[in-house]
Amino acid sequence: MVAKPTLWAELVAEFLGTFVLILFGTGVVAMVVLFPTAHPGELIHGGYTNITLGWGLGVTMGVYVAGRVSGAHLNPAVTVALAAFRGFPWRKVVPYSIAQTAGAFVAAALVYRNYLPAFHQVDPYLEKTAGVFTTFPAFPGMPQAGFLDQVIGTALLLLLILAITDERNAPPGANLAPLMIGLVVVAIGMSFGGMHGYAINPARDFGPRLFTMVAGFRNNGISSGDRVWWVPVAAPLLGGLVGAAVYDFGIRRFLPRAAASESTRGT
C-alpha cells in the first residue's frame, strides 16, 4: 500500500508545479517583449500566439510535475473551488495558496535574473516591463474593465477542469489530462486574453507582482501606478466558484454515479 502524501509533500509539489508553470509563462513573455525586432513591427521571437502556447504548455508541465502528489491545483481559484464542491479540506486552502504564490514569486525572480541583461538594455529604469511578470487592464485607469473578463475566463477554466477530470464524465487517460488542461488555458488566452491578460489564477498574478514590487519595477500595480492587483485576485476566485457550480448543477447531476476519485488529494 502506497503511503498517503503528507501535507508538507503536497505543499512542496504545489510550490514546484507552480514554479515550473510560471517559469515557462513569464519566460515566453520575456522572449516576446525584451528582444529587438529585425524590422519595425516584426517580432523575431513571436507574438501573442507564442504567449498563449507558452502559458498552456507551462500549465501542462506544471500539472505533470505535481499531479501525483498534490493533485496539481497550482491555482488558489482551483483550490477554493475544489474545497467548495469536491470536499477538499478547507484547512489546506491557505497553505496550498501560500505555496502556489511562493512558487510563482521565486519563478519570476529566476526569469528576471536570467534575462537581466535584456532588462538593462530595454528598460534600464524598470518603468515599462512589469507586464512581463503580471497583468494589467487594457484600458488604463479602468481596473474594473477586466473583472468580468477574469470571471468568465476562470469560470471556463474550472468548468473544463472538472469536466476533464470527472470520473463520471468519460475523462481522458490520466496521462492526457494535463495536456487537455493546458489546451484549455491556450483557448482561454486566445479568446479572453485582451481585457486583463487572462491571469485566471491569483497566485500566477500576485506572486510575480510581489516580485516586481520588491525588485523596484515602477507601475507594478501594488505600490505604484493604478492599484489593479485586486482584480486578478478577486475575480478568478469568484469565477472559479461560478464555473464549478455551472458544471455540477448543469452537467454532473445528470451523469451516472461512479466510485469516488482521488482528484482533490488530501481528502
C-alpha positions, 0 to 999 in steps of 0.5 A: 500500500502506497503511503498517503502524501503528507501535507508538507509533500503536497505543499512542496509539489504545489510550490514546484508545479507552480514554479515550473508553470510560471517559469515557462509563462513569464519566460515566453513573455520575456522572449516576446517583449525584451528582444529587438525586432529585425524590422519595425513591427516584426517580432523575431521571437513571436507574438501573442500566439507564442504567449498563449502556447507558452502559458498552456504548455507551462500549465501542462508541465506544471500539472505533470510535475505535481499531479501525483502528489498534490493533485496539481491545483497550482491555482488558489481559484482551483483550490477554493473551488475544489474545497467548495464542491469536491470536499477538499479540506478547507484547512489546506486552502491557505497553505496550498495558496501560500505555496502556489504564490511562493512558487510563482514569486521565486519563478519570476525572480529566476526569469528576471535574473536570467534575462537581466541583461535584456532588462538593462538594455530595454528598460534600464529604469524598470518603468515599462516591463512589469507586464512581463511578470503580471497583468494589467487592464487594457484600458488604463485607469479602468481596473474594473474593465477586466473583472468580468473578463477574469470571471468568465475566463476562470469560470471556463477554466474550472468548468473544463477542469472538472469536466476533464477530470470527472470520473463520471464524465468519460475523462481522458487517460490520466496521462492526457489530462494535463495536456487537455488542461493546458489546451484549455488555458491556450483557448482561454488566452486566445479568446479572453486574453485582451481585457486583463491578460487572462491571469485566471489564477491569483497566485500566477498574478500576485506572486510575480507582482510581489516580485516586481514590487520588491525588485523596484519595477515602477507601475507594478500595480501594488505600490505604484501606478493604478492599484489593479492587483485586486482584480486578478485576485478577486475575480478568478476566485469568484469565477472559479466558484461560478464555473464549478457550480455551472458544471455540477448543477448543469452537467454532473447531476445528470451523469451516472454515479461512479466510485469516488476519485482521488482528484482533490488529494488530501481528502 
